[in-house]
Amino acid sequence: MIARYFRLKELQTTAKQEIIGGTTTFITMAYIIIVNPKILEAAGIPFGPSMVATILTAFLGTLLMGVYARRPFAIAPYMGENAFVAFTVVKVLGFSWQAALGAIFISGLIFAVLTMLNIRTWLVNSIPEKLKIGFSVGIGLFLTFIGLNETGVVKLGVQGAPVHVGNFSEHSVLLAIFGFILISFLMIRKVNGAIFLGIFSVTLSAVLLGIVRMPEAFVSTPPSILPVFAKLDITGALRIEALPVVLTLVVMIFVDTMGTLIGVSYKAGFLDKNGNLPEIEKPMLCDSLSTMAGAILGTTTSGAYIESAAGIEAGGKSGFASVITALLFLSALFFAPVFAVVPPFAYGPALIIVGMLMLLPIQKIGLDDLTDVIPVFIMIILMSFTYNIGIGMTAGFVVYPLIKTLSGRVREIPPGLWFLCALSLLFFFFYPY
């Protein structure tokens, strides 16, 4: 029955493959369980309840993605948006975290309505294929950069030299390099679950070497969610001074979700012959509803995660993989100490490998037409070098019609792209630099 519902035979996959894929996705993004509430703590949101809200939001959103959209994309609170809320909306602009959650709920509601009216689908389908390829390549480079940082191979530098090489004498860095080589070898040998086996091997090695300690207890009771549950202040978010916050959140949600869905789908081969994701309104509705649910539960904007690419590469092709990821998130309510054992230098190599694989479609862009190359180049480099997918995508939406217009090729610009260009300009105007 499960195989029939998720069309496993049609997708040429098996339950075992889906379980490995879903588990790999969870492992590569389990850091969000700790990192998200830690960031939101700066806004005054209590850590324990926020952690529970993070887990429940990821569980509900990812389960909805698996059962309704039937896609192997995991949903969780976004990195970037959480920092924007904590450090800009609350710390700088002076809004309460309750009002910030209200603004998040409103932005999710707006997108749910736009999705049901098929406006979001129209906009996504208006994006030229070359820009969609840019999403995949840009996200790949971004994932690679994240992986290099997580492994310690690359570290923050000093003024004038923003990054520099890490310390190769550290055991964690050496283990990360070992993990990268192991995953590469297993993939070359076409071993199923290569990424998962690599993460597990590095984690086990770290435990045996005493670099990572096993938890004192494997089971823990989750904190109460009541201090943050249903505390959102929608009235405060409807004030005129909150309009820039809502607008910024709307654009950030749109570009992050769209870029992730298209970029990961392109690499996974989910796009049709026209470069569009069939039934894209379903996963987009899932991220809208999860954002609204997250605001009620007590956390920030949620959507599809780029780490889903790791699970897809490990074998996940259907919504069954997302169901597995969702169940693992739910289990984290009680087994958080176990999942916390997996160190960043264990899953970092997986992100580097997946990032490399997502760079491959760049050959389809071609270098003969600079009116395509320039906006795609701007999009790719800004995604990674600003450490923000949204910045790169919105820059691409502005530069593409500008370059085409200056080249006398305005007819090549789809009507929907003009709307995205205007929305992106508003984003740069209101963005809290």
C-alpha positions as CSV (number, residue, x, y, z in Angstrom):
1,M,0.0,0.0,0.0
2,I,2.8,2.4,0.9
3,A,4.7,1.5,-2.3
4,R,1.6,2.2,-4.4
5,Y,0.7,5.5,-2.7
6,F,4.2,6.9,-3.1
7,R,4.7,5.3,-6.6
8,L,8.0,3.7,-5.6
9,K,8.0,1.3,-8.5
10,E,7.1,4.0,-11.0
11,L,10.0,6.2,-9.6
12,Q,12.3,3.2,-9.8
13,T,13.1,3.3,-6.0
14,T,12.6,1.0,-3.0
15,A,11.5,1.4,0.6
16,K,15.1,0.8,1.6
17,Q,16.4,3.5,-0.7
18,E,13.8,5.9,0.6
19,I,14.6,5.2,4.3
20,I,18.3,5.8,3.6
21,G,17.5,9.0,1.7
22,G,15.2,10.3,4.4
23,T,17.6,9.5,7.2
24,T,20.5,11.2,5.3
25,T,18.4,14.4,4.9
26,F,17.6,14.4,8.6
27,I,21.2,13.9,9.7
28,T,22.5,16.7,7.4
29,M,19.9,19.2,8.8
30,A,19.5,18.0,12.4
31,Y,21.7,20.9,13.5
32,I,18.6,23.1,13.1
33,I,17.2,21.5,16.3
34,I,19.8,23.3,18.4
35,V,20.9,26.2,16.2
36,N,17.5,27.7,15.4
37,P,16.4,28.1,19.1
38,K,19.9,29.3,20.0
39,I,19.6,32.2,17.5
40,L,16.0,33.0,18.5
41,E,17.2,33.1,22.1
42,A,18.8,36.5,21.3
43,A,15.2,37.8,20.6
44,G,14.0,36.7,24.0
45,I,12.4,33.5,22.9
46,P,13.2,30.8,25.6
47,F,15.4,28.1,24.3
48,G,13.6,24.9,25.5
49,P,10.1,25.8,24.2
50,S,11.7,27.2,21.0
51,M,13.5,23.9,20.5
52,V,10.2,22.0,20.8
53,A,8.5,24.4,18.4
54,T,11.4,23.9,15.9
55,I,11.0,20.1,16.0
56,L,7.3,20.1,15.7
57,T,7.3,22.6,12.8
58,A,9.9,20.5,11.0
59,F,7.8,17.3,11.7
60,L,4.5,18.8,10.5
61,G,5.9,20.6,7.5
62,T,8.0,17.6,6.3
63,L,5.2,15.1,6.9
64,L,2.8,17.3,4.9
65,M,5.4,17.5,2.1
66,G,5.7,13.8,2.0
67,V,2.1,12.8,2.3
68,Y,0.4,15.7,0.3
69,A,3.1,16.9,-2.2
70,R,4.8,13.4,-2.3
71,R,8.2,15.0,-2.8
72,P,11.5,14.2,-1.0
73,F,11.9,17.7,0.3
74,A,12.3,18.4,4.0
75,I,10.8,21.5,5.7
76,A,12.2,23.3,8.7
77,P,12.7,26.9,10.0
78,Y,15.0,28.7,7.7
79,M,18.5,29.9,8.6
80,G,18.9,33.5,7.7
81,E,15.2,34.4,8.4
82,N,15.7,33.4,12.0
83,A,18.7,35.7,12.3
84,F,16.8,38.5,10.5
85,V,14.0,38.2,13.1
86,A,16.3,37.9,16.1
87,F,18.9,40.5,15.3
88,T,17.1,43.0,13.0
89,V,13.4,42.9,13.7
90,V,13.7,42.6,17.4
91,K,17.1,43.9,18.4
92,V,17.4,46.8,15.9
93,L,13.9,47.7,14.9
94,G,12.5,47.2,18.4
95,F,9.6,44.9,17.7
96,S,8.6,42.2,20.2
97,W,9.2,38.6,19.3
98,Q,5.4,38.1,19.5
99,A,4.9,40.8,16.8
100,A,7.6,39.2,14.7
101,L,5.8,35.9,14.8
102,G,2.6,37.7,13.9
103,A,4.4,39.1,10.8
104,I,5.6,35.7,9.9
105,F,2.1,34.3,10.1
106,I,0.8,37.1,7.9
107,S,3.5,36.4,5.3
108,G,2.7,32.7,5.3
109,L,-1.0,33.5,4.8
110,I,-0.2,35.8,1.9
111,F,1.7,33.0,0.2
112,A,-0.9,30.4,0.9
113,V,-3.5,32.6,-0.9
114,L,-1.1,33.4,-3.8
115,T,-0.4,29.7,-4.1
116,M,-4.0,28.7,-4.2
117,L,-4.7,31.4,-6.9
118,N,-1.8,29.9,-8.9
119,I,0.0,33.2,-8.9
120,R,3.2,31.7,-7.4
121,T,3.1,28.9,-10.1
122,W,2.8,31.5,-12.8
123,L,5.8,33.5,-11.5
124,V,8.0,30.4,-11.1
125,N,7.1,29.3,-14.6
126,S,8.1,32.7,-15.9
127,I,11.7,32.3,-14.9
128,P,14.0,31.5,-17.9
129,E,15.7,28.1,-17.8
130,K,19.1,29.6,-17.7
131,L,18.2,31.3,-14.4
132,K,16.8,28.0,-13.1
133,I,20.1,26.3,-13.8
134,G,21.7,29.2,-11.9
135,F,19.6,28.3,-8.9
136,S,21.0,24.8,-8.9
137,V,24.6,25.9,-9.4
138,G,24.4,28.7,-6.9
139,I,22.9,26.5,-4.2
140,G,25.6,23.9,-5.0
141,L,28.4,26.5,-4.4
142,F,26.5,27.7,-1.3
143,L,26.3,24.2,0.1
144,T,30.0,23.6,-0.6
145,F,30.9,26.8,1.3
146,I,28.7,25.7,4.2
147,G,30.4,22.3,4.2
148,L,33.9,23.7,4.1
149,N,33.0,25.9,7.1
150,E,31.4,23.1,9.0
151,T,34.4,20.8,8.5
152,G,36.9,23.5,9.6
153,V,38.7,23.2,6.2
154,V,37.9,26.9,5.7
155,K,37.7,29.4,8.6
156,L,36.9,33.0,9.1
157,G,39.9,35.2,8.3
158,V,40.8,38.7,9.1
159,Q,40.2,42.1,7.5
160,G,41.5,42.0,4.0
161,A,41.4,38.2,3.9
162,P,37.9,37.2,4.9
163,V,38.6,33.4,4.8
164,H,41.7,31.3,5.3
165,V,42.5,27.6,5.4
166,G,41.8,25.7,8.6
167,N,44.2,23.8,10.8
168,F,45.0,20.5,9.1
169,S,46.6,19.2,12.3
170,E,43.2,19.1,14.1
171,H,41.7,15.7,14.4
172,S,38.3,17.0,13.4
173,V,39.6,18.4,10.1
174,L,41.5,15.2,9.3
175,L,38.3,13.2,10.0
176,A,36.3,15.5,7.7
177,I,38.9,15.0,4.9
178,F,38.7,11.2,5.6
179,G,34.9,11.5,5.3
180,F,35.1,13.3,2.0
181,I,37.5,10.7,0.5
182,L,35.4,7.8,1.9
183,I,32.1,9.2,0.4
184,S,33.8,9.9,-2.9
185,F,35.2,6.3,-3.1
186,L,31.9,4.7,-2.2
187,M,30.0,6.9,-4.8
188,I,32.6,6.0,-7.5
189,R,32.0,2.3,-6.6
190,K,28.3,3.0,-6.8
191,V,27.6,1.8,-3.2
192,N,24.0,2.6,-2.1
193,G,23.8,4.9,0.9
194,A,27.4,6.2,0.3
195,I,26.7,9.6,2.0
196,F,24.9,8.0,5.0
197,L,27.8,5.5,5.4
198,G,30.3,8.3,5.3
199,I,28.5,10.4,7.9
200,F,28.1,7.3,10.2
201,S,31.8,6.3,9.8
202,V,33.1,9.7,10.7
203,T,30.8,10.0,13.7
204,L,31.8,6.5,14.9
205,S,35.5,7.4,14.5
206,A,35.1,10.6,16.4
207,V,33.4,8.7,19.3
208,L,36.2,6.0,19.4
209,L,38.9,8.7,19.3
210,G,37.2,10.6,22.2
211,I,36.6,13.7,20.1
212,V,32.9,13.4,20.5
213,R,31.4,12.2,23.8
214,M,28.4,9.8,24.0
215,P,25.4,11.4,25.7
216,E,24.9,10.7,29.4
217,A,21.3,9.8,28.7
218,F,19.8,8.6,25.4
219,V,16.3,9.7,26.2
220,S,15.2,13.0,27.6
221,T,11.8,14.6,28.4
222,P,11.0,17.6,26.1
223,P,10.4,21.0,27.7
224,S,7.0,22.5,27.7
225,I,6.0,24.5,24.6
226,L,3.4,26.7,26.4
227,P,5.7,29.7,26.9
228,V,5.8,30.3,23.1
229,F,2.7,28.4,21.9
230,A,0.1,30.8,20.3
231,K,1.9,33.9,21.6
232,L,2.0,35.6,18.2
233,D,0.8,39.2,18.1
234,I,-1.0,39.7,14.7
235,T,-2.3,43.1,15.7
236,G,1.2,44.4,16.4
237,A,2.3,43.1,13.0
238,L,-0.5,44.9,11.2
239,R,0.8,48.4,12.2
240,I,2.0,50.6,9.4
241,E,5.6,50.6,10.7
242,A,5.7,46.8,10.5
243,L,5.0,46.9,6.7
244,P,8.7,46.8,5.7
245,V,9.2,43.7,8.0
246,V,6.3,41.9,6.4
247,L,7.4,42.8,2.9
248,T,11.0,41.7,3.5
249,L,9.7,38.4,5.0
250,V,7.4,37.8,2.0
251,V,10.3,38.3,-0.5
252,M,12.7,36.2,1.6
253,I,10.2,33.3,1.8
254,F,9.4,33.5,-1.9
255,V,13.0,33.5,-3.2
256,D,14.4,31.0,-0.7
257,T,11.6,28.4,-1.3
258,M,11.5,28.8,-5.0
259,G,15.3,28.7,-5.4
260,T,15.5,25.6,-3.2
261,L,12.6,23.7,-5.0
262,I,13.9,24.5,-8.5
263,G,17.6,24.1,-7.8
264,V,17.3,20.8,-6.0
265,S,14.6,19.5,-8.5
266,Y,16.9,20.4,-11.4
267,K,19.7,18.3,-10.0
268,A,17.3,15.4,-9.1
269,G,15.7,15.4,-12.6
270,F,12.2,16.3,-11.3
271,L,11.7,19.1,-13.9
272,D,9.8,18.5,-17.1
273,K,11.0,19.3,-20.6
274,N,10.0,22.9,-20.2
275,G,12.2,23.3,-17.0
276,N,9.2,23.4,-14.7
277,L,8.4,21.3,-11.6
278,P,5.1,19.5,-12.1
279,E,2.5,20.4,-9.5
280,I,4.9,22.9,-7.9
281,E,1.9,24.5,-6.1
282,K,1.7,21.5,-3.8
283,P,5.2,21.8,-2.2
284,M,4.8,25.6,-2.2
285,L,1.5,25.3,-0.3
286,C,3.3,23.0,2.2
287,D,5.9,25.6,3.0
288,S,3.2,28.3,3.3
289,L,1.2,26.2,5.7
290,S,4.3,25.2,7.7
291,T,5.3,28.9,8.1
292,M,1.8,29.7,9.5
293,A,1.9,26.6,11.8
294,G,5.4,27.5,12.9
295,A,4.4,31.0,13.9
296,I,1.6,29.6,16.0
297,L,3.9,27.0,17.6
298,G,6.5,29.7,18.3
299,T,9.2,29.7,15.7
300,T,10.2,31.6,12.5
301,T,9.7,31.2,8.7
302,S,9.9,27.6,7.4
303,G,10.4,26.1,4.0
304,A,12.1,23.5,1.9
305,Y,15.8,22.9,2.9
306,I,18.7,22.7,0.5
307,E,20.1,19.8,2.6
308,S,17.3,17.7,1.0
309,A,19.7,17.4,-1.9
310,A,21.9,15.1,0.3
311,G,19.0,12.8,0.9
312,I,18.0,12.8,-2.8
313,E,21.6,12.0,-3.7
314,A,21.5,9.1,-1.2
315,G,18.5,7.6,-2.9
316,G,15.4,9.5,-1.9
317,K,13.0,10.0,-4.8
318,S,9.5,10.0,-3.3
319,G,7.5,11.5,-0.5
320,F,8.2,8.4,1.6
321,A,11.7,9.8,2.2
322,S,10.1,12.9,3.6
323,V,7.9,10.8,5.9
324,I,11.0,9.1,7.3
325,T,12.7,12.5,7.8
326,A,9.5,13.8,9.6
327,L,9.4,10.8,11.9
328,L,13.0,11.2,12.8
329,F,12.4,14.9,13.7
330,L,9.5,13.8,15.9
331,S,11.7,11.3,17.7
332,A,14.2,14.1,18.4
333,L,11.7,15.3,21.0
334,F,12.8,12.4,23.1
335,F,16.1,11.4,21.6
336,A,17.7,14.9,21.1
337,P,20.9,13.9,23.0
338,V,21.5,11.0,20.5
339,F,21.1,13.2,17.4
340,A,23.3,15.9,18.9
341,V,26.2,13.4,18.8
342,V,26.7,13.8,15.1
343,P,29.3,16.6,14.7
344,P,29.4,19.2,12.0
345,F,32.7,17.7,10.6
346,A,30.8,14.4,10.0
347,Y,28.0,15.8,7.8
348,G,30.1,18.7,6.3
349,P,31.8,16.4,3.8
350,A,28.3,15.3,2.6
351,L,27.4,18.9,1.9
352,I,30.6,19.4,-0.1
353,I,30.0,16.3,-2.2
354,V,26.4,17.3,-2.9
355,G,27.4,20.9,-3.7
356,M,29.9,19.6,-6.2
357,L,27.2,17.4,-7.9
358,M,24.9,20.4,-8.1
359,L,27.6,22.4,-10.0
360,L,27.5,20.0,-13.0
361,P,24.5,21.6,-14.8
362,I,26.6,24.8,-15.4
363,Q,27.7,23.3,-18.7
364,K,24.2,23.7,-20.0
365,I,24.3,27.5,-19.6
366,G,26.7,28.0,-22.4
367,L,29.2,30.9,-22.6
368,D,28.2,32.2,-26.1
369,D,25.4,34.5,-24.9
370,L,26.6,37.1,-22.4
371,T,23.0,38.3,-21.8
372,D,22.4,35.0,-20.1
373,V,25.9,34.4,-18.6
374,I,26.1,37.8,-16.8
375,P,22.9,37.6,-14.7
376,V,23.5,33.9,-14.0
377,F,27.1,34.7,-12.9
378,I,25.8,37.5,-10.6
379,M,23.2,35.2,-9.1
380,I,25.7,32.3,-8.4
381,I,28.5,34.3,-6.8
382,L,26.2,36.5,-4.6
383,M,24.3,33.4,-3.3
384,S,27.6,32.1,-1.9
385,F,29.7,35.2,-1.2
386,T,26.9,37.0,0.7
387,Y,26.0,33.7,2.4
388,N,22.4,34.4,1.4
389,I,20.4,32.6,-1.3
390,G,17.8,35.4,-1.4
391,I,20.3,38.1,-2.2
392,G,21.7,36.2,-5.1
393,M,18.3,35.3,-6.6
394,T,16.9,38.8,-6.3
395,A,20.0,40.3,-7.9
396,G,19.6,37.9,-10.8
397,F,15.9,38.9,-11.2
398,V,17.0,42.5,-11.5
399,V,20.1,42.1,-13.7
400,Y,18.5,39.7,-16.2
401,P,15.8,42.1,-17.5
402,L,18.2,45.0,-17.3
403,I,20.9,43.3,-19.5
404,K,18.3,42.0,-22.0
405,T,16.7,45.5,-22.3
406,L,20.1,47.2,-22.8
407,S,20.9,44.6,-25.5
408,G,17.7,45.4,-27.4
409,R,16.2,42.0,-26.6
410,V,13.3,43.1,-24.4
411,R,10.9,40.6,-26.1
412,E,12.8,37.7,-24.5
413,I,11.7,38.9,-21.0
414,P,8.6,37.0,-19.8
415,P,5.9,39.2,-18.2
416,G,6.2,37.4,-14.8
417,L,9.8,38.2,-14.6
418,W,9.1,42.0,-14.7
419,F,7.0,41.5,-11.6
420,L,9.8,39.5,-9.9
421,C,12.2,42.3,-10.9
422,A,9.9,44.9,-9.3
423,L,9.5,42.8,-6.1
424,S,13.3,42.3,-6.0
425,L,13.9,46.1,-6.2
426,L,11.5,46.6,-3.3
427,F,13.4,43.9,-1.4
428,F,16.7,45.7,-1.9
429,F,15.1,49.0,-0.9
430,F,13.6,47.7,2.3
431,Y,16.4,45.2,3.2
432,P,17.9,46.1,6.6
433,Y,21.6,46.4,5.6
